[in-house]
Every structure is written in structure tokens, then in C-alpha cells.
Amino acid sequence: MKFNKYIVGAVLAASMFSCTQKFEEMNNDPWASSEMDPKYQFTHIQNKPYTDGGESWRTNIIMTGPMSQATGNLYASGEAFSTSYKEWAWNNIFKDVLKNVTDLETKLAPETAQLGQVKIVKVIDMMKVTQLYGDIPYAEAGKGYVEHILYPKYDSQEAVFEQMITDLKAGRDMMDKGETFTDDFYYRGDAAAWKRLANSMLMKIALFMSEGNAERASEVFQEAFNHSAGYISTLNESAKLEHSLNGGPWGQHMNGAGAAMTSQVGGFAYGYISETSLKSMQSRKDPRLFYVAGVHDYSQAPSKMIYPTENFDPFEMAEEWGEAVKPVSLRGTRMGDQDGQIAMFAFEASGNADDATIINADYFARVNTTDSTAYPSELPLRGADKFTLASLNNETILNPLSPTIIMGSDEVHFLIAEAIEKGLVGGNSATHFEAGIRDAFKKYQVFYPGQEYAEAAMQVYRETSGDQGYSYDGAMADYVSAELQAFNSSTNKLDNIIYQAWVSQIGNGISTFSLWNRTHLPSFVTPVLDRDKYEFLDIPVYTEDIRPLYIAGQDLPDPVGIKKVPFHSPGSTSYVRSRRFDYPNNEMSSNTTNYQEAVERQRGDAGNTGQFNTVDMWSSYKGTFSNAQGVEIIKN
């Protein structure tokens, strides 16, 4: 295939592997070559789905995280259950990545280890798309250049999964046939590791099939689970994509979501931890809060986090709706798309609630000061951070250098525990539940940057709480013990399992959304919002602005009334949580016949004629759980 603009990015991916030497191996002037070296295309298809800052920002931070209620965003598209940014993920895969995949499939020798690697990566990349859209082109995708298929047919999601199973098994079996790509971001060409990854992906797909065809799901899961090559079972076996700063935020090496969260791809990303996930973690004294959340400092470029220096308690929960304001270290954003989303209180000298001025939580620290000397030696405005939303942490989980976890051992253990509880395979679900939690804790220490931030925050917490012996490992041990006890006594163990999987993926919106979509768990993330609860929000009214009083060290007065503010609009979905992204508009206009056939098929299969983004996927949960909860938002 001739070199073309859709494969230009492949050359850039080589920089992670001593790019100068690699270019010399290929040609003194690679841009003059009529053929791309496959090894550069291979690293490109591994890299590109996770390094586009614009796409990651919209798909992960604005849309899917809020749809799952694990995170929040003040653009409100996700909270409003709209699909405002529906085209970005689709275009990233189909207009770039798949063209390189197809080119590799045509130029590599058949039945070889390198082709096997390509097949496995293809499934990983395409899994991202079907998780968001449901039915997608798979068999005919990316074949415009090689077979002149310009308008590919959409395969049903069930058929997509079956083709993925075929590709994964074929890729796994090819690992013993010759040399692998050693220019490989996941495993540096380790064939045994690639087999484990293939089996782990097969188990994941089986769980996605469990709602539509439980018998077939069990067959697929058991084959992979019992395969001689094994599956990802320890942290060091996890498949992860390391990132670098080469090329800057608009290049193809940074963690895309990290580039967005450090305000490098279009300004402040407004990504926050949700009130729901935050309070669930706080009530469990979950020490991962030292890694996943904090107060954002937007005074620098790239933006950073404020290092806590005094009076820091990440476990103190903010007030409930309508209660008097409680200044706290971490404050989540509520699940709403109107004024009440971040409203804290209102004040009016007369005490008249109707005339009271609404005061919102600040978006980030030091918005009202130009004192650039404050960072990081003192807190912004000596306490104003207590009225600031808790940002997703860009020093740790969403740093431009944070690895993308393609498949982690924690995720695999949770999948196995879920499969056991669903009867897809035999075994002890508690064993894998515990292993999943332990690996979910340890990955923050092992994989992520920002260890100095987490340790500094813990040291301030030791001083604030008086618990000088507090440690992450000790808190983890207490947490695991309590959660195992809760699991063993739970009447709905799936709820416990999915909660742990969901909270372990905070910052990975696609994962938290697809977990909810295929299970409707955790059970406190409801499929339909209660209009009586979500249409309006009560906020306390004071006779003065209480923030200066707190900053001055004075006692806060009691509220004098309540003001009702609009909180969540019914929107086009009438309070129904999204099950999917809508297809891009250009598909409707250019691939009309195939687009319409896919939409009508999915509407018919789901028996749903409502807004299309609320139509169940084939993989979506369709049953009803009992009222017995295995997990609550706030653990008593």
C-alpha cells in the first residue's frame, strides 16, 4: 500500500523506541519511502486510541464518566444523557486506526505471530467502539483502500463479539509461529504474555455476552479460563501502554486524558469526581482517594494540583442536599445539568430565599487571587479550597505520563468473580473478589506517577487526624477485611463485585459506563432518575456570604431558610440514563442504508422506540434486581 495521510501517525509512534535508530533501519528518509515499515504501523494501532487529547477529553471526561455517575463534568453533556460528542471516538478508530490495521492484515504473512498480535490489538481497539455504539462495522471496516468497500455494513453486536472471539483465538494460536513484533508497547514481544492477554479479552467478551446469550458466554469464558496459556492474574502481567511527552499535547504519545486534565488541549477540562463515587469511597475510608482526587490549581500551564498543607481530611463528607454547608477538603460534583449541579448555598441580607444569590463551588483553586507565590507552600486563600470542587487528580491517575491500562489483573479478577456468581464457570468468587481489590489498590503504587503527591497528602492527613501511624497499606488491609465481610454476608454479591470494579476504574469513563450498561450496577446508579429527587435541589440560605467567615476562622451561622433551584432537566431522554452513543451525523448522511438498517434492527431487538441513545444494546442489562442491595452509596 502506498504511503498516505492516514498512516502518517505510525512514524511518530516509533519515538518511544529510540526513534533515530529505528528510522535509520528503515530508510535515511522514511518520508520518501513508498511503503511503511509494519512495525511503525503496529505501534500506531496500539497507541493512537489513547493519545488523542481531544477525543479522550470528550469521550472519557465529558461523556462516559458522567453517564456512569463515577465522575462529573461541568459541560454537562454526560450528566444530561446527551451524546453531544458522539463522533470523536468513532472517527478516531474508523478514520485512522482501522486503515492501518487493514493494511497490516494485507501485508503481513499469514499465520504468523506478528499477524496474531495485530488481530488481538484490533479486538482491543474495536471493543472500545462497540462498547459505545453497539452494532458497528467489523467484517467490512477499514477496507476502503484494499477492497474498495466505502460504505461498510454494520454487524450486530452479537456478530461483532463472535468475530472478536474468532480473531482472539486465531491471534492466540499464532503466537507460536515465528517472531513477534518486539517494537510492542504492551509486552515487548513476549508471546506468552500475548496469549494471556488474548484469554483475558475472551473472558471480558464473554461477560459482555452474558445478557444476550448466557450459554454461549459460559462456553467462551470456560475455554479461555481453562486454556493452558493462562490469563492475566498478577499486576506484572497487566497489559499497559506507557506514555511520553514527545510531540507535546497534540502529538501521539501523551496520555490523551492526562493532556486534557492538565489543560493542554483546549483549556480547563472540568473533570471532577462525582459526589456519588466520592461519598461511597469516603464512607469506606478508601485510601485510594489520595490518588484519584484533589484540588486543581489552574494558575499554571500545564495546570497541576494543590499540595495539601494543612487541615486536610479526604474522608470528611460534604453536607447532604439541603443541609447547612460544611467546609470540606474534597467536594464532589452532583449528578445534574442545571444550576443545582454545583450550588452550595444562597444568601440575602433580608433572609428572603426568593431573592437570595446562589453561590457555587469554585471550579478550581485560587480563582480569586493573583498570588502566584502561594503554590505549593500554602493553601489558596487560606481555606478557600474548602469550597472548591474535587478534581480528578492530574498528578496521578490522569497525568500526561500515566499509563493506559489496557487490561489489568484487577479487572480480570473482578470478571472471574462476576462469572462465578453468574454461573458461567465454577470457583470461589470471594477469592477473586479479594484479589481484585488488592490489585486495584496496589496498581496506584506500582504503575502511576505522582507518588510524592499522594505521600504528601497522607502526611498532612496524619497531622490533621492525629493518626501518625496511618499508612496506605494499613488502610488497604482494613478496607479489604471490611469489604470481604460485607461480601460474604451480601444477598446480592454481584452488586459488591461491580461496585469494586466500577470504583477501581474511576478516571476511565468508558470502563465505568460499560460496566453499568451491561449490569445496571452498582445499584445506586439508577437506570431512570427519580424526577421528584432530581428536578429541583434545596440549598440553604444565609443572611451573608459565609466563606469569608470560615477563612477568617469564625463560626458559621445557621441557615435561615431553603432555596429551591433547578437541578436536572428531563432532556430528550426524560431522565432515562443513556445506554449508548448516537452514531455520527456523517454516517446518517453518507452510509445511509447501512446506518438505517442498524438503527431499526437495534430498536426492534430492544423493543424501544424512545430516544436512540436510551435503546438497550444487545449487551445491556435487561432484567430487574431485587431491592436487596449488596452495596450502598454511604456505608454505615
C-alpha positions in Angstrom: 0.0 0.0 0.0 1.2 3.5 -0.8 2.1 5.8 1.9 -0.9 8.1 2.7 -2.0 10.7 5.2 -3.9 8.2 7.3 -0.8 6.3 8.2 1.4 9.3 8.9 0.9 8.9 12.6 2.6 5.5 12.5 6.0 7.1 12.1 5.5 9.2 15.2 4.8 6.2 17.4 8.4 5.0 16.8 9.8 7.7 19.1 9.1 5.6 22.1 11.7 3.1 20.9 14.8 5.1 20.1 13.3 6.7 17.1 16.5 7.8 15.4 18.0 4.3 15.3 14.7 2.9 14.1 14.3 5.4 11.2 17.8 4.6 10.1 17.0 0.9 9.9 14.0 1.7 7.7 15.5 4.4 5.4 17.6 7.5 5.7 14.5 9.4 4.8 11.4 7.5 5.9 9.1 10.1 4.4 10.4 9.2 0.9 9.5 5.6 1.3 6.6 4.2 -0.7 5.9 1.5 1.9 5.6 2.0 5.7 7.5 -0.4 7.8 4.9 -2.6 9.6 6.5 -2.2 13.0 5.7 1.5 13.0 2.1 0.9 12.0 1.8 -1.7 14.7 2.8 0.6 17.5 0.5 3.2 16.0 -2.6 1.0 16.3 -1.6 0.3 19.9 -1.0 3.9 20.7 -3.5 6.1 18.8 -6.8 5.2 20.5 -5.4 6.6 23.8 -3.3 9.5 22.9 -5.7 11.9 21.1 -6.3 14.5 23.7 -9.4 16.0 22.0 -11.1 12.6 21.7 -10.1 11.4 25.2 -11.4 14.6 26.7 -14.8 14.4 25.0 -15.3 10.6 25.1 -13.9 9.9 28.6 -14.1 13.0 30.7 -17.2 14.9 29.3 -19.4 11.9 28.2 -18.9 8.4 29.6 -17.6 9.2 33.1 -20.6 11.3 33.9 -23.0 8.8 32.2 -21.8 6.2 34.7 -22.0 8.7 37.6 -18.5 7.8 38.6 -17.2 11.3 37.6 -18.7 14.6 36.7 -18.1 17.4 34.2 -19.4 20.9 34.0 -20.0 20.8 30.3 -22.9 18.6 31.5 -23.3 16.6 28.3 -22.8 13.3 30.1 -25.0 14.3 33.1 -27.7 15.4 30.7 -27.5 12.0 29.0 -27.0 13.6 25.6 -24.4 12.4 23.1 -23.1 15.8 22.1 -19.6 14.5 21.3 -20.8 11.3 19.6 -18.4 11.3 16.6 -14.9 11.6 18.2 -14.3 8.0 19.2 -15.9 6.7 16.0 -13.7 8.9 13.8 -10.5 8.1 15.8 -10.9 4.4 15.2 -12.6 4.2 11.8 -10.8 7.1 10.0 -7.3 6.3 11.3 -6.6 3.2 13.3 -8.6 0.6 11.2 -7.0 1.7 8.0 -3.6 0.8 9.5 -5.0 -2.5 10.9 -6.3 -3.5 7.5 -3.1 -2.5 5.8 -1.2 -4.7 8.2 -3.6 -7.6 7.7 -2.9 -7.5 3.9 0.9 -7.1 4.0 1.9 -9.4 6.9 2.5 -13.1 6.1 -0.5 -15.3 7.1 -0.5 -17.4 10.2 2.4 -15.6 11.8 2.9 -14.2 15.3 3.0 -10.6 14.1 -0.3 -11.0 12.4 -1.6 -12.6 15.6 -0.6 -9.5 17.6 -2.4 -7.3 15.1 -5.6 -9.4 15.4 -5.5 -9.1 19.2 -4.9 -5.3 19.1 -7.7 -5.0 16.5 -10.1 -6.5 19.0 -9.0 -4.2 21.8 -9.4 -1.2 19.6 -12.8 -2.3 18.2 -14.0 -3.2 21.7 -13.8 0.4 22.6 -16.2 1.3 19.7 -18.8 -1.4 20.3 -18.9 -0.6 24.0 -20.0 2.9 23.0 -22.2 2.4 19.9 -23.5 -1.2 19.9 -23.8 -2.5 16.4 -20.7 -1.4 14.3 -19.0 -2.3 11.1 -16.5 -5.0 11.8 -16.1 -7.5 9.0 -16.0 -4.7 6.3 -14.4 -2.0 8.5 -11.3 -0.2 7.2 -11.4 -1.9 3.7 -12.0 1.2 1.6 -8.4 1.1 0.3 -7.8 -2.6 0.0 -11.2 -3.8 -1.2 -12.9 -0.5 -2.1 -15.7 -1.1 0.5 -16.5 2.6 1.1 -19.9 2.0 2.8 -19.4 -0.9 5.2 -22.3 -2.8 6.7 -23.0 -2.7 10.4 -22.7 -6.1 12.1 -25.0 -6.8 15.0 -23.2 -6.6 18.4 -23.6 -10.3 18.8 -21.9 -10.9 15.5 -19.2 -8.4 16.4 -18.4 -10.4 19.5 -18.3 -13.7 17.6 -15.8 -12.2 15.1 -13.8 -10.9 18.0 -13.7 -14.4 19.5 -12.5 -15.8 16.2 -9.8 -13.1 15.9 -8.6 -13.6 19.5 -8.4 -17.3 19.3 -6.6 -17.1 16.0 -4.2 -14.4 17.3 -3.5 -16.5 20.4 -2.7 -19.6 18.3 -0.4 -17.6 16.0 1.9 -16.6 18.9 3.9 -19.7 18.5 4.5 -19.2 14.8 7.7 -17.2 14.2 8.9 -13.8 15.6 6.6 -11.3 17.2 6.8 -7.5 16.9 9.3 -6.5 19.6 8.5 -2.9 19.0 5.5 -3.5 21.1 4.2 -1.1 23.8 2.4 -3.8 25.8 4.9 -6.7 26.3 8.0 -6.0 24.1 7.2 -9.1 22.0 6.6 -11.6 24.8 4.5 -14.3 23.1 3.4 -15.9 26.4 2.1 -12.5 27.7 0.1 -12.0 24.5 -1.6 -15.4 24.9 -2.6 -14.4 28.5 -4.0 -11.1 27.1 -6.0 -12.9 24.4 -7.5 -15.2 27.0 -8.3 -12.3 29.3 -10.0 -10.4 26.5 -12.0 -13.6 25.7 -13.3 -13.7 29.3 -14.2 -10.0 29.1 -16.2 -10.5 25.9 -17.9 -13.5 27.4 -19.2 -11.2 30.2 -20.5 -8.8 27.6 -22.3 -11.7 26.0 -23.8 -12.9 29.3 -27.1 -10.9 29.0 -27.7 -11.8 25.4 -26.7 -15.5 25.4 -25.6 -16.9 28.7 -25.0 -20.4 27.4 -22.6 -19.1 24.7 -21.0 -16.7 27.3 -20.3 -19.7 29.6 -18.7 -21.7 26.7 -16.4 -18.8 25.7 -15.5 -18.0 29.3 -14.6 -21.6 30.3 -12.5 -22.1 27.2 -10.4 -19.1 27.9 -10.3 -19.6 31.7 -9.1 -23.1 31.4 -6.7 -22.6 28.5 -3.1 -23.8 29.1 -1.7 -20.3 28.3 -3.5 -18.9 31.4 -4.8 -15.4 31.9 -3.6 -12.1 33.4 -3.6 -12.9 37.1 -0.9 -10.6 38.6 -0.1 -6.9 38.3 3.1 -7.5 36.5 1.2 -9.5 33.8 -1.1 -6.5 33.1 -1.2 -5.0 29.6 -0.4 -1.4 29.8 0.6 1.4 27.4 3.3 3.7 28.7 3.3 7.3 27.5 5.8 10.0 26.9 5.8 13.8 26.5 7.3 13.6 22.9 5.4 15.7 20.5 3.6 17.7 23.1 -0.2 17.6 23.8 -1.2 17.5 20.2 1.3 14.7 19.4 0.7 11.0 19.7 2.5 9.9 22.8 0.9 11.6 25.8 -1.9 10.0 27.8 -4.8 11.8 26.0 -7.0 12.2 29.1 -4.0 13.4 31.0 -3.2 16.0 28.4 -6.8 17.2 28.8 -6.8 17.2 32.6 -3.7 19.3 32.6 -5.5 21.9 30.4 -3.3 21.4 27.4 -5.8 20.6 24.7 -8.3 23.4 24.7 -8.4 24.8 28.2 -9.6 23.6 31.6 -11.3 20.1 31.2 -13.7 20.5 34.1 -13.2 16.9 35.1 -14.3 16.1 38.7 -15.0 13.1 40.9 -18.8 12.7 41.4 -20.5 13.3 44.7 -21.8 9.7 44.4 -18.5 7.9 44.0 -16.7 10.3 46.4 -19.1 9.7 49.3 -19.1 6.0 48.7 -15.3 6.0 49.0 -15.3 8.4 52.0 -17.7 6.3 54.0 -15.4 3.3 53.5 -12.3 5.3 54.3 -10.9 4.3 50.9 -7.2 5.5 50.8 -7.3 5.5 47.0 -8.8 9.0 47.4 -5.2 10.2 48.0 -4.6 9.2 44.4 -7.8 9.8 42.5 -8.9 13.3 43.7 -7.7 16.7 44.9 -8.0 20.4 44.4 -7.0 21.7 41.0 -4.6 24.6 40.5 -5.3 26.3 37.2 -2.8 29.2 37.7 0.0 27.4 35.8 0.4 25.8 32.4 0.2 22.9 32.3 -2.2 23.0 35.3 -1.5 21.0 38.4 -2.9 20.0 41.8 -2.6 21.9 45.0 -0.5 20.0 47.5 -2.4 19.9 50.8 -0.5 21.7 53.6 -3.0 22.0 56.5 -6.3 20.8 57.8 -6.7 18.0 55.1 -9.2 15.2 55.7 -10.2 13.5 52.4 -12.7 11.3 54.3 -14.9 14.1 55.7 -18.1 14.2 53.7 -19.8 17.3 52.5 -23.3 18.2 53.6 -26.3 16.3 52.2 -28.6 18.2 50.0 -30.4 21.0 51.8 -28.2 20.8 54.9 -26.0 23.6 56.3 -22.8 24.0 54.4 -19.8 22.1 55.8 -16.4 23.2 54.5 -14.6 20.0 53.5 -11.3 19.0 51.8 -13.0 17.2 48.9 -16.3 18.1 47.4 -17.8 16.1 44.5 -19.9 17.4 41.7 -23.6 16.4 41.8 -25.4 14.4 39.1 -27.2 17.3 37.4 -27.2 19.6 34.4 -28.7 22.8 35.7 -28.0 25.4 38.5 -28.0 22.9 41.3 -25.1 20.9 39.9 -22.6 22.8 42.0 -24.7 25.2 44.1 -23.6 25.3 47.8 -25.8 27.9 49.3 -27.5 31.3 48.8 -27.5 34.5 50.8 -29.7 37.5 51.2 -29.4 40.1 54.0 -33.2 40.0 54.4 -33.3 36.2 54.6 -35.7 36.2 51.7 -35.0 32.9 49.8 -36.6 34.1 46.6 -34.2 37.0 46.3 -31.1 35.1 47.6 -28.0 35.0 45.4 -26.7 31.5 44.6 -23.1 30.7 45.4 -21.5 27.9 43.5 -18.5 25.8 44.5 -15.4 27.1 42.7 -14.2 25.2 39.7 -10.5 25.3 40.7 -8.3 26.8 43.4 -7.2 30.4 43.5 -9.7 31.7 41.0 -9.9 34.9 43.1 -6.2 35.6 43.7 -3.2 36.5 41.6 -0.7 35.5 44.3 1.5 33.1 42.3 3.8 32.6 45.3 1.2 30.5 47.2 1.8 27.3 45.3 2.6 24.9 46.8 3.7 26.3 50.2 0.2 27.4 51.4 -3.4 26.7 50.6 -5.3 29.1 48.3 -6.8 32.0 50.2 -6.1 30.2 53.5 -9.1 27.9 53.3 -11.0 28.8 50.2 -10.2 25.3 48.9 -12.9 24.0 51.2 -15.4 25.5 48.8 -13.8 24.1 45.7 -14.8 21.0 43.7 -12.6 17.9 43.9 -10.9 17.5 40.6 -9.8 14.2 39.1 -6.1 14.1 40.0 -3.8 15.1 37.2 -0.6 14.3 39.2 -1.5 10.6 39.4 -4.3 8.8 37.5 -4.7 11.4 34.8 -1.2 12.7 34.4 0.1 13.0 30.8 2.6 10.3 31.7 0.0 8.0 33.4 -0.1 4.6 31.7 -3.2 3.4 29.9 -4.2 0.1 31.5 -5.3 -2.0 28.5 -6.2 -5.0 30.7 -5.2 -5.1 34.4 -5.1 -8.0 36.7 -7.7 -6.3 39.0 -10.2 -6.1 36.1 -9.6 -9.8 35.3 -10.2 -10.9 38.9 -13.4 -9.0 39.1 -14.5 -10.5 35.8 -13.9 -14.0 37.1 -15.7 -13.3 40.4 -18.7 -12.0 38.3 -18.6 -15.0 36.1 -18.7 -17.4 39.1 -21.6 -15.6 40.6 -23.4 -15.7 37.3 -22.8 -19.4 37.0 -20.6 -19.2 33.8 -17.8 -21.0 35.5 -17.1 -22.8 38.8 -14.9 -21.4 41.5 -14.7 -19.3 44.7 -15.9 -15.8 43.9 -14.6 -14.4 47.2 -11.0 -15.4 46.3 -11.1 -13.4 43.1 -13.1 -10.6 44.7 -10.3 -10.2 47.2 -7.5 -10.5 44.7 -9.3 -7.8 42.5 -9.5 -5.4 45.4 -5.8 -5.9 46.4 -4.5 -5.4 42.8 -6.9 -2.4 42.4 -5.2 -0.8 45.4 -1.6 -1.8 44.5 -1.7 -0.6 40.9 -1.7 3.1 42.1 1.6 2.5 43.9 3.1 0.4 41.1 2.0 2.0 37.9 1.2 5.6 38.3 3.3 8.8 38.7 2.6 11.3 41.5 3.7 9.2 44.4 5.2 12.3 46.0 1.7 13.9 45.8 -0.1 11.0 47.5 2.6 10.7 50.2 2.5 14.5 50.9 -1.3 14.4 51.2 -1.1 11.4 53.6 1.4 13.2 55.7 -0.9 16.2 56.1 -3.8 13.8 56.9 -1.7 12.2 59.6 -1.2 15.6 61.2 -4.8 16.6 60.7 -6.2 13.4 62.1 -3.6 12.8 64.8 -3.1 9.3 63.5 0.7 9.4 62.9 0.7 5.7 62.1 -1.7 6.0 59.2 -0.4 4.2 56.1 -1.8 3.3 52.7 -1.0 -0.4 53.2 -2.6 -0.5 56.6 -5.7 1.3 55.4 -5.9 -1.2 52.5 -5.8 -4.1 54.9 -8.6 -2.7 56.9 -10.6 -1.9 53.8 -10.2 -5.4 52.3 -11.2 -7.0 55.6 -14.4 -5.0 55.8 -15.3 -5.5 52.2 -14.8 -9.2 52.4 -17.0 -9.4 55.4 -19.7 -7.4 53.6 -19.3 -9.6 50.5 -19.7 -12.8 52.4 -22.9 -11.6 54.1 -24.3 -9.9 51.0 -27.6 -11.1 49.4 -26.5 -9.6 46.0 -22.8 -10.3 45.6 -22.8 -9.1 42.0 -23.5 -5.6 43.4 -20.4 -5.8 45.6 -18.3 -7.1 42.7 -19.4 -4.5 40.2 -19.1 -1.7 42.8 -15.4 -2.6 43.3 -14.8 -2.9 39.6 -16.6 0.4 39.0 -14.7 2.4 41.7 -11.4 0.9 40.5 -11.9 2.4 37.1 -12.5 6.0 38.2 -10.9 8.2 35.5 -11.6 5.6 32.8 -15.1 6.7 31.7 -15.6 4.1 29.0 -15.0 1.3 31.5 -17.3 2.7 34.2 -20.0 3.4 31.7 -19.8 -0.1 30.0 -19.8 -1.8 33.5 -23.0 0.0 34.4 -24.6 -0.5 30.9 -24.1 -4.3 30.9 -25.0 -4.8 34.6 -27.0 -1.8 35.8 -24.8 -1.9 38.8 -23.8 -0.5 41.3 -27.4 -0.5 42.3 -27.3 3.1 43.5 -26.6 4.2 39.9 -30.3 4.1 38.8 -31.4 3.4 35.2 -34.0 6.2 35.4 -33.7 9.2 37.7 -36.4 10.0 40.2 -38.0 13.2 39.0 -39.1 14.1 42.5 -35.5 13.9 43.6 -33.7 15.3 40.6 -35.8 18.1 39.2 -35.1 20.6 41.9 -32.5 20.9 44.7 -32.8 22.5 48.1 -29.9 24.7 49.2 -29.5 26.5 52.5 -30.0 30.3 52.6 -27.9 32.6 54.9 -28.1 36.3 55.6 -24.4 36.8 54.5 -21.7 35.1 52.4 -20.3 32.5 54.8 -17.0 31.9 53.0 -15.1 34.9 54.4 -16.3 33.9 57.9 -14.7 30.5 57.5 -11.5 31.8 56.1 -11.3 34.3 59.0 -11.7 31.3 61.4 -15.2 32.4 62.7 -18.0 30.0 63.5 -20.6 29.6 60.7 -24.1 30.7 61.4 -27.2 28.5 61.0 -29.1 28.8 57.7 -32.3 30.9 57.8 -34.2 29.1 55.1 -34.1 27.0 51.9 -34.0 28.0 48.3 -35.2 25.6 45.6 -33.1 25.6 42.4 -33.4 23.7 39.1 -31.2 20.7 39.3 -31.7 18.2 36.4 -33.7 18.7 33.3 -35.6 15.8 31.8 -33.8 16.5 28.5 -34.5 14.4 25.4 -34.3 11.2 27.4 -36.9 12.1 30.1 -34.5 11.2 32.9 -33.5 7.9 31.3 -29.8 7.1 31.6 -28.0 6.6 28.2 -27.2 3.1 27.0 -25.1 4.2 24.1 -23.7 6.9 21.9 -25.7 8.0 18.9 -23.9 7.3 15.6 -22.1 10.3 14.0 -24.2 12.5 11.7 -21.9 11.8 8.7 -22.9 8.1 8.9 -26.5 9.0 8.6 -25.8 11.1 5.5 -23.1 9.1 3.7 -23.7 5.5 4.8 -27.5 5.9 4.9 -28.7 2.4 4.0 -26.5 0.6 6.4 -27.0 3.2 9.1 -30.8 3.0 8.9 -30.8 -0.8 8.9 -28.6 -0.9 12.0 -30.8 1.6 13.9 -34.0 -0.1 13.0 -32.6 -3.6 13.9 -31.5 -2.4 17.3 -34.7 -0.6 18.0 -36.6 -3.7 17.1 -34.4 -6.0 19.2 -34.7 -3.8 22.2 -38.5 -3.1 21.8 -37.7 0.5 22.4 -38.9 3.4 20.3 -37.6 6.2 22.5 -34.5 8.4 22.1 -32.0 6.1 20.4 -29.2 6.7 23.0 -31.6 5.1 25.5 -32.1 1.9 23.4 -30.5 -1.1 25.0 -27.6 -2.7 23.3 -27.5 -6.4 22.9 -25.0 -6.5 25.8 -27.1 -4.2 28.0 -28.7 -5.5 31.2 -32.4 -6.0 30.7 -33.5 -7.7 33.9 -34.6 -6.5 37.4 -32.7 -6.9 40.6 -34.4 -7.3 43.9 -34.5 -4.4 46.3 -31.8 -6.1 48.5 -28.6 -4.2 48.0 -25.2 -5.6 48.5 -23.7 -2.1 48.5 -24.9 1.3 49.5 -23.8 4.7 48.4 -22.8 5.5 52.0 -21.6 2.6 54.0 -22.8 2.6 57.6 
